[in-house]
Amino acid sequence: MTRSEQAAFNAGVEAMRQMAMIAAVTIENREDAREVRQQAAAAALQGLAEGAKTLLLAKIKPAGEGDQK
C-alpha cells in the first residue's frame, strides 16, 4: 500500500470514528437517553469508535530509516 493510500485509509477510519462519537453524544443528549435501547445504541457507537483505533495503519518508514544496530 502506498503512503497516499495509507493516508487515505487512515483518514477514512478517523472520519468514521468521529462520526460514531458524534452520534453517540447526540443519542446521550436526547430526551429519551435514559431508555435502555438508547443507552445500548450509544454504547455500541462508542465501542465502534474505540475498536476502529486498531484499524489505523502504522506509518510506513521511508527506505533507509529503519532501526540500525
mmCIF file as Biopython writes it, N, C-alpha, C and O atoms, coordinates in Angstrom:
data_model
#
loop_
_atom_site.group_PDB
_atom_site.id
_atom_site.type_symbol
_atom_site.label_atom_id
_atom_site.label_alt_id
_atom_site.label_comp_id
_atom_site.label_asym_id
_atom_site.label_entity_id
_atom_site.label_seq_id
_atom_site.pdbx_PDB_ins_code
_atom_site.Cartn_x
_atom_site.Cartn_y
_atom_site.Cartn_z
_atom_site.occupancy
_atom_site.B_iso_or_equiv
_atom_site.auth_seq_id
_atom_site.auth_asym_id
_atom_site.pdbx_PDB_model_num
ATOM 1   N N  . MET A ? 1  ? 0.853   -1.162 0.000  1.0 0.0 1  A 1 
ATOM 2   C CA . MET A ? 1  ? 0.000   0.000  0.000  1.0 0.0 1  A 1 
ATOM 3   C C  . MET A ? 1  ? 0.907   1.235  0.000  1.0 0.0 1  A 1 
ATOM 4   O O  . MET A ? 1  ? 1.843   1.327  0.794  1.0 0.0 1  A 1 
ATOM 5   N N  . THR A ? 2  ? 0.625   2.162  -0.879 1.0 0.0 2  A 1 
ATOM 6   C CA . THR A ? 2  ? 1.443   3.374  -0.948 1.0 0.0 2  A 1 
ATOM 7   C C  . THR A ? 2  ? 1.135   4.295  0.228  1.0 0.0 2  A 1 
ATOM 8   O O  . THR A ? 2  ? 0.142   4.117  0.933  1.0 0.0 2  A 1 
ATOM 9   N N  . ARG A ? 3  ? 2.003   5.277  0.425  1.0 0.0 3  A 1 
ATOM 10  C CA . ARG A ? 3  ? 1.772   6.225  1.525  1.0 0.0 3  A 1 
ATOM 11  C C  . ARG A ? 3  ? 0.468   6.986  1.339  1.0 0.0 3  A 1 
ATOM 12  O O  . ARG A ? 3  ? -0.255  7.224  2.307  1.0 0.0 3  A 1 
ATOM 13  N N  . SER A ? 4  ? 0.163   7.367  0.109  1.0 0.0 4  A 1 
ATOM 14  C CA . SER A ? 4  ? -1.076  8.123  -0.119 1.0 0.0 4  A 1 
ATOM 15  C C  . SER A ? 4  ? -2.304  7.235  0.109  1.0 0.0 4  A 1 
ATOM 16  O O  . SER A ? 4  ? -3.315  7.706  0.630  1.0 0.0 4  A 1 
ATOM 17  N N  . GLU A ? 5  ? -2.227  5.979  -0.269 1.0 0.0 5  A 1 
ATOM 18  C CA . GLU A ? 5  ? -3.331  5.055  0.000  1.0 0.0 5  A 1 
ATOM 19  C C  . GLU A ? 5  ? -3.495  4.840  1.507  1.0 0.0 5  A 1 
ATOM 20  O O  . GLU A ? 5  ? -4.613  4.799  2.022  1.0 0.0 5  A 1 
ATOM 21  N N  . GLN A ? 6  ? -2.372  4.704  2.197  1.0 0.0 6  A 1 
ATOM 22  C CA . GLN A ? 6  ? -2.411  4.515  3.638  1.0 0.0 6  A 1 
ATOM 23  C C  . GLN A ? 6  ? -2.999  5.757  4.325  1.0 0.0 6  A 1 
ATOM 24  O O  . GLN A ? 6  ? -3.806  5.635  5.247  1.0 0.0 6  A 1 
ATOM 25  N N  . ALA A ? 7  ? -2.602  6.922  3.883  1.0 0.0 7  A 1 
ATOM 26  C CA . ALA A ? 7  ? -3.122  8.165  4.456  1.0 0.0 7  A 1 
ATOM 27  C C  . ALA A ? 7  ? -4.624  8.285  4.207  1.0 0.0 7  A 1 
ATOM 28  O O  . ALA A ? 7  ? -5.366  8.708  5.093  1.0 0.0 7  A 1 
ATOM 29  N N  . ALA A ? 8  ? -5.070  7.921  3.024  1.0 0.0 8  A 1 
ATOM 30  C CA . ALA A ? 8  ? -6.497  7.979  2.705  1.0 0.0 8  A 1 
ATOM 31  C C  . ALA A ? 8  ? -7.284  6.991  3.558  1.0 0.0 8  A 1 
ATOM 32  O O  . ALA A ? 8  ? -8.370  7.313  4.040  1.0 0.0 8  A 1 
ATOM 33  N N  . PHE A ? 9  ? -6.745  5.802  3.746  1.0 0.0 9  A 1 
ATOM 34  C CA . PHE A ? 9  ? -7.399  4.799  4.589  1.0 0.0 9  A 1 
ATOM 35  C C  . PHE A ? 9  ? -7.520  5.302  6.018  1.0 0.0 9  A 1 
ATOM 36  O O  . PHE A ? 9  ? -8.596  5.243  6.614  1.0 0.0 9  A 1 
ATOM 37  N N  . ASN A ? 10 ? -6.413  5.798  6.569  1.0 0.0 10 A 1 
ATOM 38  C CA . ASN A ? 10 ? -6.420  6.302  7.936  1.0 0.0 10 A 1 
ATOM 39  C C  . ASN A ? 10 ? -7.380  7.479  8.091  1.0 0.0 10 A 1 
ATOM 40  O O  . ASN A ? 10 ? -8.057  7.598  9.112  1.0 0.0 10 A 1 
ATOM 41  N N  . ALA A ? 11 ? -7.441  8.348  7.084  1.0 0.0 11 A 1 
ATOM 42  C CA . ALA A ? 11 ? -8.367  9.483  7.138  1.0 0.0 11 A 1 
ATOM 43  C C  . ALA A ? 11 ? -9.813  8.996  7.155  1.0 0.0 11 A 1 
ATOM 44  O O  . ALA A ? 11 ? -10.645 9.555  7.870  1.0 0.0 11 A 1 
ATOM 45  N N  . GLY A ? 12 ? -10.112 7.979  6.388  1.0 0.0 12 A 1 
ATOM 46  C CA . GLY A ? 12 ? -11.456 7.406  6.371  1.0 0.0 12 A 1 
ATOM 47  C C  . GLY A ? 12 ? -11.821 6.773  7.702  1.0 0.0 12 A 1 
ATOM 48  O O  . GLY A ? 12 ? -12.940 6.940  8.186  1.0 0.0 12 A 1 
ATOM 49  N N  . VAL A ? 13 ? -10.886 6.050  8.294  1.0 0.0 13 A 1 
ATOM 50  C CA . VAL A ? 13 ? -11.122 5.431  9.600  1.0 0.0 13 A 1 
ATOM 51  C C  . VAL A ? 13 ? -11.342 6.513  10.659 1.0 0.0 13 A 1 
ATOM 52  O O  . VAL A ? 13 ? -12.244 6.400  11.488 1.0 0.0 13 A 1 
ATOM 53  N N  . GLU A ? 14 ? -10.522 7.552  10.627 1.0 0.0 14 A 1 
ATOM 54  C CA . GLU A ? 14 ? -10.667 8.632  11.604 1.0 0.0 14 A 1 
ATOM 55  C C  . GLU A ? 14 ? -11.995 9.352  11.430 1.0 0.0 14 A 1 
ATOM 56  O O  . GLU A ? 14 ? -12.629 9.717  12.419 1.0 0.0 14 A 1 
ATOM 57  N N  . ALA A ? 15 ? -12.423 9.561  10.203 1.0 0.0 15 A 1 
ATOM 58  C CA . ALA A ? 15 ? -13.722 10.199 9.955  1.0 0.0 15 A 1 
ATOM 59  C C  . ALA A ? 15 ? -14.856 9.338  10.508 1.0 0.0 15 A 1 
ATOM 60  O O  . ALA A ? 15 ? -15.804 9.853  11.103 1.0 0.0 15 A 1 
ATOM 61  N N  . MET A ? 16 ? -14.752 8.033  10.308 1.0 0.0 16 A 1 
ATOM 62  C CA . MET A ? 16 ? -15.766 7.119  10.828 1.0 0.0 16 A 1 
ATOM 63  C C  . MET A ? 16 ? -15.792 7.152  12.352 1.0 0.0 16 A 1 
ATOM 64  O O  . MET A ? 16 ? -16.868 7.149  12.949 1.0 0.0 16 A 1 
ATOM 65  N N  . ARG A ? 17 ? -14.623 7.185  12.988 1.0 0.0 17 A 1 
ATOM 66  C CA . ARG A ? 17 ? -14.544 7.257  14.451 1.0 0.0 17 A 1 
ATOM 67  C C  . ARG A ? 17 ? -15.234 8.518  14.963 1.0 0.0 17 A 1 
ATOM 68  O O  . ARG A ? 17 ? -16.004 8.472  15.922 1.0 0.0 17 A 1 
ATOM 69  N N  . GLN A ? 18 ? -14.951 9.628  14.320 1.0 0.0 18 A 1 
ATOM 70  C CA . GLN A ? 18 ? -15.537 10.891 14.750 1.0 0.0 18 A 1 
ATOM 71  C C  . GLN A ? 18 ? -17.051 10.900 14.558 1.0 0.0 18 A 1 
ATOM 72  O O  . GLN A ? 18 ? -17.784 11.402 15.410 1.0 0.0 18 A 1 
ATOM 73  N N  . MET A ? 19 ? -17.519 10.348 13.445 1.0 0.0 19 A 1 
ATOM 74  C CA . MET A ? 19 ? -18.967 10.286 13.209 1.0 0.0 19 A 1 
ATOM 75  C C  . MET A ? 19 ? -19.652 9.410  14.252 1.0 0.0 19 A 1 
ATOM 76  O O  . MET A ? 19 ? -20.735 9.744  14.731 1.0 0.0 19 A 1 
ATOM 77  N N  . ALA A ? 20 ? -19.027 8.298  14.602 1.0 0.0 20 A 1 
ATOM 78  C CA . ALA A ? 20 ? -19.605 7.407  15.613 1.0 0.0 20 A 1 
ATOM 79  C C  . ALA A ? 20 ? -19.685 8.105  16.968 1.0 0.0 20 A 1 
ATOM 80  O O  . ALA A ? 20 ? -20.688 7.978  17.671 1.0 0.0 20 A 1 
ATOM 81  N N  . MET A ? 21 ? -18.645 8.834  17.338 1.0 0.0 21 A 1 
ATOM 82  C CA . MET A ? 21 ? -18.657 9.538  18.616 1.0 0.0 21 A 1 
ATOM 83  C C  . MET A ? 21 ? -19.685 10.669 18.615 1.0 0.0 21 A 1 
ATOM 84  O O  . MET A ? 21 ? -20.354 10.889 19.624 1.0 0.0 21 A 1 
ATOM 85  N N  . ILE A ? 22 ? -19.820 11.380 17.514 1.0 0.0 22 A 1 
ATOM 86  C CA . ILE A ? 22 ? -20.827 12.442 17.412 1.0 0.0 22 A 1 
ATOM 87  C C  . ILE A ? 22 ? -22.225 11.850 17.565 1.0 0.0 22 A 1 
ATOM 88  O O  . ILE A ? 22 ? -23.067 12.400 18.274 1.0 0.0 22 A 1 
ATOM 89  N N  . ALA A ? 23 ? -22.460 10.733 16.898 1.0 0.0 23 A 1 
ATOM 90  C CA . ALA A ? 23 ? -23.773 10.081 17.008 1.0 0.0 23 A 1 
ATOM 91  C C  . ALA A ? 23 ? -24.030 9.611  18.438 1.0 0.0 23 A 1 
ATOM 92  O O  . ALA A ? 23 ? -25.145 9.741  18.942 1.0 0.0 23 A 1 
ATOM 93  N N  . ALA A ? 24 ? -23.011 9.068  19.087 1.0 0.0 24 A 1 
ATOM 94  C CA . ALA A ? 24 ? -23.171 8.597  20.472 1.0 0.0 24 A 1 
ATOM 95  C C  . ALA A ? 24 ? -23.504 9.757  21.404 1.0 0.0 24 A 1 
ATOM 96  O O  . ALA A ? 24 ? -24.394 9.643  22.247 1.0 0.0 24 A 1 
ATOM 97  N N  . VAL A ? 25 ? -22.799 10.860 21.257 1.0 0.0 25 A 1 
ATOM 98  C CA . VAL A ? 25 ? -23.059 12.028 22.106 1.0 0.0 25 A 1 
ATOM 99  C C  . VAL A ? 25 ? -24.453 12.588 21.828 1.0 0.0 25 A 1 
ATOM 100 O O  . VAL A ? 25 ? -25.154 13.010 22.748 1.0 0.0 25 A 1 
ATOM 101 N N  . THR A ? 26 ? -24.842 12.590 20.578 1.0 0.0 26 A 1 
ATOM 102 C CA . THR A ? 26 ? -26.180 13.067 20.214 1.0 0.0 26 A 1 
ATOM 103 C C  . THR A ? 26 ? -27.254 12.210 20.888 1.0 0.0 26 A 1 
ATOM 104 O O  . THR A ? 26 ? -28.223 12.735 21.437 1.0 0.0 26 A 1 
ATOM 105 N N  . ILE A ? 27 ? -27.074 10.894 20.841 1.0 0.0 27 A 1 
ATOM 106 C CA . ILE A ? 27 ? -28.035 9.988  21.479 1.0 0.0 27 A 1 
ATOM 107 C C  . ILE A ? 27 ? -28.067 10.213 22.982 1.0 0.0 27 A 1 
ATOM 108 O O  . ILE A ? 27 ? -29.137 10.218 23.592 1.0 0.0 27 A 1 
ATOM 109 N N  . GLU A ? 28 ? -26.882 10.402 23.586 1.0 0.0 28 A 1 
ATOM 110 C CA . GLU A ? 28 ? -26.818 10.595 25.033 1.0 0.0 28 A 1 
ATOM 111 C C  . GLU A ? 28 ? -27.511 11.885 25.479 1.0 0.0 28 A 1 
ATOM 112 O O  . GLU A ? 28 ? -27.916 11.998 26.636 1.0 0.0 28 A 1 
ATOM 113 N N  . ASN A ? 29 ? -27.648 12.838 24.589 1.0 0.0 29 A 1 
ATOM 114 C CA . ASN A ? 29 ? -28.254 14.118 24.943 1.0 0.0 29 A 1 
ATOM 115 C C  . ASN A ? 29 ? -29.712 14.242 24.527 1.0 0.0 29 A 1 
ATOM 116 O O  . ASN A ? 29 ? -30.313 15.305 24.686 1.0 0.0 29 A 1 
ATOM 117 N N  . ARG A ? 30 ? -30.281 13.178 24.002 1.0 0.0 30 A 1 
ATOM 118 C CA . ARG A ? 30 ? -31.702 13.192 23.640 1.0 0.0 30 A 1 
ATOM 119 C C  . ARG A ? 30 ? -32.565 13.123 24.897 1.0 0.0 30 A 1 
ATOM 120 O O  . ARG A ? 30 ? -32.104 12.715 25.963 1.0 0.0 30 A 1 
ATOM 121 N N  . GLU A ? 31 ? -33.811 13.524 24.751 1.0 0.0 31 A 1 
ATOM 122 C CA . GLU A ? 31 ? -34.747 13.462 25.881 1.0 0.0 31 A 1 
ATOM 123 C C  . GLU A ? 31 ? -34.971 12.032 26.357 1.0 0.0 31 A 1 
ATOM 124 O O  . GLU A ? 31 ? -35.178 11.797 27.548 1.0 0.0 31 A 1 
ATOM 125 N N  . ASP A ? 32 ? -34.931 11.075 25.430 1.0 0.0 32 A 1 
ATOM 126 C CA . ASP A ? 32 ? -35.170 9.676  25.799 1.0 0.0 32 A 1 
ATOM 127 C C  . ASP A ? 32 ? -33.869 8.899  26.025 1.0 0.0 32 A 1 
ATOM 128 O O  . ASP A ? 32 ? -33.835 7.678  25.870 1.0 0.0 32 A 1 
ATOM 129 N N  . ALA A ? 33 ? -32.818 9.603  26.386 1.0 0.0 33 A 1 
ATOM 130 C CA . ALA A ? 33 ? -31.499 8.972  26.547 1.0 0.0 33 A 1 
ATOM 131 C C  . ALA A ? 33 ? -31.463 7.947  27.675 1.0 0.0 33 A 1 
ATOM 132 O O  . ALA A ? 33 ? -30.569 7.101  27.701 1.0 0.0 33 A 1 
ATOM 133 N N  . ARG A ? 34 ? -32.396 8.001  28.590 1.0 0.0 34 A 1 
ATOM 134 C CA . ARG A ? 34 ? -32.395 7.053  29.716 1.0 0.0 34 A 1 
ATOM 135 C C  . ARG A ? 34 ? -32.979 5.703  29.323 1.0 0.0 34 A 1 
ATOM 136 O O  . ARG A ? 34 ? -32.850 4.738  30.076 1.0 0.0 34 A 1 
ATOM 137 N N  . GLU A ? 35 ? -33.618 5.614  28.160 1.0 0.0 35 A 1 
ATOM 138 C CA . GLU A ? 35 ? -34.179 4.332  27.722 1.0 0.0 35 A 1 
ATOM 139 C C  . GLU A ? 35 ? -33.039 3.363  27.411 1.0 0.0 35 A 1 
ATOM 140 O O  . GLU A ? 35 ? -31.982 3.753  26.914 1.0 0.0 35 A 1 
ATOM 141 N N  . VAL A ? 36 ? -33.284 2.101  27.716 1.0 0.0 36 A 1 
ATOM 142 C CA . VAL A ? 36 ? -32.251 1.082  27.553 1.0 0.0 36 A 1 
ATOM 143 C C  . VAL A ? 36 ? -31.754 1.003  26.111 1.0 0.0 36 A 1 
ATOM 144 O O  . VAL A ? 36 ? -30.552 0.873  25.878 1.0 0.0 36 A 1 
ATOM 145 N N  . ARG A ? 37 ? -32.650 1.078  25.161 1.0 0.0 37 A 1 
ATOM 146 C CA . ARG A ? 37 ? -32.214 0.938  23.763 1.0 0.0 37 A 1 
ATOM 147 C C  . ARG A ? 37 ? -31.345 2.113  23.335 1.0 0.0 37 A 1 
ATOM 148 O O  . ARG A ? 37 ? -30.441 1.945  22.517 1.0 0.0 37 A 1 
ATOM 149 N N  . GLN A ? 38 ? -31.606 3.298  23.874 1.0 0.0 38 A 1 
ATOM 150 C CA . GLN A ? 38 ? -30.773 4.460  23.550 1.0 0.0 38 A 1 
ATOM 151 C C  . GLN A ? 38 ? -29.397 4.321  24.200 1.0 0.0 38 A 1 
ATOM 152 O O  . GLN A ? 38 ? -28.380 4.658  23.593 1.0 0.0 38 A 1 
ATOM 153 N N  . GLN A ? 39 ? -29.374 3.828  25.422 1.0 0.0 39 A 1 
ATOM 154 C CA . GLN A ? 39 ? -28.098 3.604  26.101 1.0 0.0 39 A 1 
ATOM 155 C C  . GLN A ? 39 ? -27.282 2.535  25.379 1.0 0.0 39 A 1 
ATOM 156 O O  . GLN A ? 39 ? -26.063 2.650  25.252 1.0 0.0 39 A 1 
ATOM 157 N N  . ALA A ? 40 ? -27.964 1.502  24.911 1.0 0.0 40 A 1 
ATOM 158 C CA . ALA A ? 40 ? -27.272 0.440  24.172 1.0 0.0 40 A 1 
ATOM 159 C C  . ALA A ? 40 ? -26.716 0.962  22.851 1.0 0.0 40 A 1 
ATOM 160 O O  . ALA A ? 40 ? -25.601 0.615  22.462 1.0 0.0 40 A 1 
ATOM 161 N N  . ALA A ? 41 ? -27.484 1.787  22.171 1.0 0.0 41 A 1 
ATOM 162 C CA . ALA A ? 41 ? -27.023 2.348  20.904 1.0 0.0 41 A 1 
ATOM 163 C C  . ALA A ? 41 ? -25.803 3.238  21.120 1.0 0.0 41 A 1 
ATOM 164 O O  . ALA A ? 41 ? -24.835 3.166  20.363 1.0 0.0 41 A 1 
ATOM 165 N N  . ALA A ? 42 ? -25.849 4.073  22.149 1.0 0.0 42 A 1 
ATOM 166 C CA . ALA A ? 42 ? -24.709 4.949  22.445 1.0 0.0 42 A 1 
ATOM 167 C C  . ALA A ? 42 ? -23.478 4.124  22.806 1.0 0.0 42 A 1 
ATOM 168 O O  . ALA A ? 42 ? -22.375 4.436  22.359 1.0 0.0 42 A 1 
ATOM 169 N N  . ALA A ? 43 ? -23.652 3.085  23.603 1.0 0.0 43 A 1 
ATOM 170 C CA . ALA A ? 43 ? -22.523 2.232  23.988 1.0 0.0 43 A 1 
ATOM 171 C C  . ALA A ? 43 ? -21.938 1.510  22.775 1.0 0.0 43 A 1 
ATOM 172 O O  . ALA A ? 43 ? -20.721 1.367  22.659 1.0 0.0 43 A 1 
ATOM 173 N N  . ALA A ? 44 ? -22.800 1.059  21.881 1.0 0.0 44 A 1 
ATOM 174 C CA . ALA A ? 44 ? -22.321 0.372  20.671 1.0 0.0 44 A 1 
ATOM 175 C C  . ALA A ? 44 ? -21.520 1.324  19.791 1.0 0.0 44 A 1 
ATOM 176 O O  . ALA A ? 44 ? -20.484 0.942  19.246 1.0 0.0 44 A 1 
ATOM 177 N N  . LEU A ? 45 ? -21.988 2.547  19.651 1.0 0.0 45 A 1 
ATOM 178 C CA . LEU A ? 45 ? -21.259 3.530  18.838 1.0 0.0 45 A 1 
ATOM 179 C C  . LEU A ? 45 ? -19.913 3.884  19.471 1.0 0.0 45 A 1 
ATOM 180 O O  . LEU A ? 45 ? -18.918 4.056  18.767 1.0 0.0 45 A 1 
ATOM 181 N N  . GLN A ? 46 ? -19.887 3.992  20.785 1.0 0.0 46 A 1 
ATOM 182 C CA . GLN A ? 46 ? -18.619 4.263  21.466 1.0 0.0 46 A 1 
ATOM 183 C C  . GLN A ? 46 ? -17.655 3.095  21.287 1.0 0.0 46 A 1 
ATOM 184 O O  . GLN A ? 46 ? -16.458 3.302  21.085 1.0 0.0 46 A 1 
ATOM 185 N N  . GLY A ? 47 ? -18.168 1.872  21.360 1.0 0.0 47 A 1 
ATOM 186 C CA . GLY A ? 47 ? -17.342 0.689  21.131 1.0 0.0 47 A 1 
ATOM 187 C C  . GLY A ? 47 ? -16.809 0.641  19.718 1.0 0.0 47 A 1 
ATOM 188 O O  . GLY A ? 47 ? -15.657 0.270  19.493 1.0 0.0 47 A 1 
ATOM 189 N N  . LEU A ? 48 ? -17.648 1.017  18.763 1.0 0.0 48 A 1 
ATOM 190 C CA . LEU A ? 48 ? -17.207 1.074  17.366 1.0 0.0 48 A 1 
ATOM 191 C C  . LEU A ? 48 ? -16.068 2.062  17.210 1.0 0.0 48 A 1 
ATOM 192 O O  . LEU A ? 48 ? -15.070 1.766  16.552 1.0 0.0 48 A 1 
ATOM 193 N N  . ALA A ? 49 ? -16.210 3.226  17.805 1.0 0.0 49 A 1 
ATOM 194 C CA . ALA A ? 49 ? -15.169 4.256  17.706 1.0 0.0 49 A 1 
ATOM 195 C C  . ALA A ? 49 ? -13.860 3.792  18.346 1.0 0.0 49 A 1 
ATOM 196 O O  . ALA A ? 49 ? -12.782 4.011  17.793 1.0 0.0 49 A 1 
ATOM 197 N N  . GLU A ? 50 ? -13.959 3.159  19.500 1.0 0.0 50 A 1 
ATOM 198 C CA . GLU A ? 50 ? -12.751 2.666  20.178 1.0 0.0 50 A 1 
ATOM 199 C C  . GLU A ? 50 ? -12.099 1.533  19.386 1.0 0.0 50 A 1 
ATOM 200 O O  . GLU A ? 50 ? -10.877 1.489  19.240 1.0 0.0 50 A 1 
ATOM 201 N N  . GLY A ? 51 ? -12.923 0.623  18.880 1.0 0.0 51 A 1 
ATOM 202 C CA . GLY A ? 51 ? -12.392 -0.503 18.117 1.0 0.0 51 A 1 
ATOM 203 C C  . GLY A ? 51 ? -11.742 -0.076 16.818 1.0 0.0 51 A 1 
ATOM 204 O O  . GLY A ? 51 ? -10.829 -0.739 16.327 1.0 0.0 51 A 1 
ATOM 205 N N  . ALA A ? 52 ? -12.208 1.023  16.263 1.0 0.0 52 A 1 
ATOM 206 C CA . ALA A ? 52 ? -11.662 1.497  14.989 1.0 0.0 52 A 1 
ATOM 207 C C  . ALA A ? 52 ? -10.210 1.941  15.130 1.0 0.0 52 A 1 
ATOM 208 O O  . ALA A ? 52 ? -9.476  1.991  14.143 1.0 0.0 52 A 1 
ATOM 209 N N  . LYS A ? 53 ? -9.799  2.260  16.346 1.0 0.0 53 A 1 
ATOM 210 C CA . LYS A ? 53 ? -8.398  2.655  16.549 1.0 0.0 53 A 1 
ATOM 211 C C  . LYS A ? 53 ? -7.444  1.557  16.089 1.0 0.0 53 A 1 
ATOM 212 O O  . LYS A ? 53 ? -6.340  1.841  15.624 1.0 0.0 53 A 1 
ATOM 213 N N  . THR A ? 54 ? -7.870  0.311  16.220 1.0 0.0 54 A 1 
ATOM 214 C CA . THR A ? 54 ? -6.996  -0.798 15.832 1.0 0.0 54 A 1 
ATOM 215 C C  . THR A ? 54 ? -6.864  -0.902 14.313 1.0 0.0 54 A 1 
ATOM 216 O O  . THR A ? 54 ? -5.952  -1.558 13.809 1.0 0.0 54 A 1 
ATOM 217 N N  . LEU A ? 55 ? -7.770  -0.256 13.590 1.0 0.0 55 A 1 
ATOM 218 C CA . LEU A ? 55 ? -7.694  -0.289 12.130 1.0 0.0 55 A 1 
ATOM 219 C C  . LEU A ? 55 ? -6.675  0.686  11.566 1.0 0.0 55 A 1 
ATOM 220 O O  . LEU A ? 55 ? -6.229  0.533  10.428 1.0 0.0 55 A 1 
ATOM 221 N N  . LEU A ? 56 ? -6.304  1.687  12.355 1.0 0.0 56 A 1 
ATOM 222 C CA . LEU A ? 56 ? -5.358  2.678  11.859 1.0 0.0 56 A 1 
ATOM 223 C C  . LEU A ? 56 ? -4.030  1.996  11.550 1.0 0.0 56 A 1 
ATOM 224 O O  . LEU A ? 56 ? -3.497  1.237  12.360 1.0 0.0 56 A 1 
ATOM 225 N N  . LEU A ? 57 ? -3.524  2.276  10.391 1.0 0.0 57 A 1 
ATOM 226 C CA . LEU A ? 57 ? -2.281  1.660  9.949  1.0 0.0 57 A 1 
ATOM 227 C C  . LEU A ? 57 ? -1.084  2.424  10.484 1.0 0.0 57 A 1 
ATOM 228 O O  . LEU A ? 57 ? -1.103  3.652  10.573 1.0 0.0 57 A 1 
ATOM 229 N N  . ALA A ? 58 ? -0.050  1.691  10.837 1.0 0.0 58 A 1 
ATOM 230 C CA . ALA A ? 58 ? 1.184   2.331  11.282 1.0 0.0 58 A 1 
ATOM 231 C C  . ALA A ? 58 ? 1.818   3.060  10.105 1.0 0.0 58 A 1 
ATOM 232 O O  . ALA A ? 58 ? 1.676   2.658  8.950  1.0 0.0 58 A 1 
ATOM 233 N N  . LYS A ? 59 ? 2.511   4.124  10.422 1.0 0.0 59 A 1 
ATOM 234 C CA . LYS A ? 59 ? 3.167   4.875  9.351  1.0 0.0 59 A 1 
ATOM 235 C C  . LYS A ? 59 ? 4.280   4.034  8.748  1.0 0.0 59 A 1 
ATOM 236 O O  . LYS A ? 59 ? 5.025   3.364  9.463  1.0 0.0 59 A 1 
ATOM 237 N N  . ILE A ? 60 ? 4.384   4.075  7.441  1.0 0.0 60 A 1 
ATOM 238 C CA . ILE A ? 60 ? 5.437   3.354  6.735  1.0 0.0 60 A 1 
ATOM 239 C C  . ILE A ? 60 ? 6.706   4.196  6.786  1.0 0.0 60 A 1 
ATOM 240 O O  . ILE A ? 60 ? 6.696   5.369  6.416  1.0 0.0 60 A 1 
ATOM 241 N N  . LYS A ? 61 ? 7.787   3.595  7.244  1.0 0.0 61 A 1 
ATOM 242 C CA . LYS A ? 61 ? 9.057   4.318  7.295  1.0 0.0 61 A 1 
ATOM 243 C C  . LYS A ? 61 ? 9.672   4.329  5.902  1.0 0.0 61 A 1 
ATOM 244 O O  . LYS A ? 61 ? 9.668   3.308  5.214  1.0 0.0 61 A 1 
ATOM 245 N N  . PRO A ? 62 ? 10.197  5.469  5.484  1.0 0.0 62 A 1 
ATOM 246 C CA . PRO A ? 62 ? 10.894  5.513  4.194  1.0 0.0 62 A 1 
ATOM 247 C C  . PRO A ? 62 ? 12.104  4.580  4.212  1.0 0.0 62 A 1 
ATOM 248 O O  . PRO A ? 62 ? 12.659  4.296  5.273  1.0 0.0 62 A 1 
ATOM 249 N N  . ALA A ? 63 ? 12.500  4.117  3.059  1.0 0.0 63 A 1 
ATOM 250 C CA . ALA A ? 63 ? 13.649  3.212  2.965  1.0 0.0 63 A 1 
ATOM 251 C C  . ALA A ? 63 ? 14.883  3.868  3.579  1.0 0.0 63 A 1 
ATOM 252 O O  . ALA A ? 63 ? 15.167  5.043  3.343  1.0 0.0 63 A 1 
ATOM 253 N N  . GLY A ? 64 ? 15.593  3.096  4.357  1.0 0.0 64 A 1 
ATOM 254 C CA . GLY A ? 64 ? 16.812  3.599  4.980  1.0 0.0 64 A 1 
ATOM 255 C C  . GLY A ? 64 ? 16.593  4.226  6.349  1.0 0.0 64 A 1 
ATOM 256 O O  . GLY A ? 64 ? 17.560  4.635  6.992  1.0 0.0 64 A 1 
ATOM 257 N N  . GLU A ? 65 ? 15.345  4.313  6.813  1.0 0.0 65 A 1 
ATOM 258 C CA . GLU A ? 65 ? 15.083  4.896  8.123  1.0 0.0 65 A 1 
ATOM 259 C C  . GLU A ? 65 ? 14.721  3.843  9.157  1.0 0.0 65 A 1 
ATOM 260 O O  . GLU A ? 65 ? 14.139  4.171  10.191 1.0 0.0 65 A 1 
ATOM 261 N N  . GLY A ? 66 ? 15.052  2.599  8.901  1.0 0.0 66 A 1 
ATOM 262 C CA . GLY A ? 66 ? 14.746  1.530  9.842  1.0 0.0 66 A 1 
ATOM 263 C C  . GLY A ? 66 ? 15.716  1.566  11.014 1.0 0.0 66 A 1 
ATOM 264 O O  . GLY A ? 66 ? 16.697  2.310  11.008 1.0 0.0 66 A 1 
ATOM 265 N N  . ASP A ? 67 ? 15.425  0.752  12.015 1.0 0.0 67 A 1 
ATOM 266 C CA . ASP A ? 67 ? 16.323  0.657  13.171 1.0 0.0 67 A 1 
ATOM 267 C C  . ASP A ? 67 ? 17.616  -0.016 12.741 1.0 0.0 67 A 1 
ATOM 268 O O  . ASP A ? 67 ? 17.615  -1.123 12.203 1.0 0.0 67 A 1 
ATOM 269 N N  . GLN A ? 68 ? 18.706  0.673  12.988 1.0 0.0 68 A 1 
ATOM 270 C CA . GLN A ? 68 ? 20.010  0.107  12.637 1.0 0.0 68 A 1 
ATOM 271 C C  . GLN A ? 68 ? 20.780  -0.133 13.911 1.0 0.0 68 A 1 
ATOM 272 O O  . GLN A ? 68 ? 20.828  0.727  14.790 1.0 0.0 68 A 1 
ATOM 273 N N  . LYS A ? 69 ? 21.394  -1.323 14.016 1.0 0.0 69 A 1 
ATOM 274 C CA . LYS A ? 69 ? 22.170  -1.668 15.224 1.0 0.0 69 A 1 
ATOM 275 C C  . LYS A ? 69 ? 23.614  -1.805 14.900 1.0 0.0 69 A 1 
ATOM 276 O O  . LYS A ? 69 ? 24.421  -2.090 15.785 1.0 0.0 69 A 1 
#
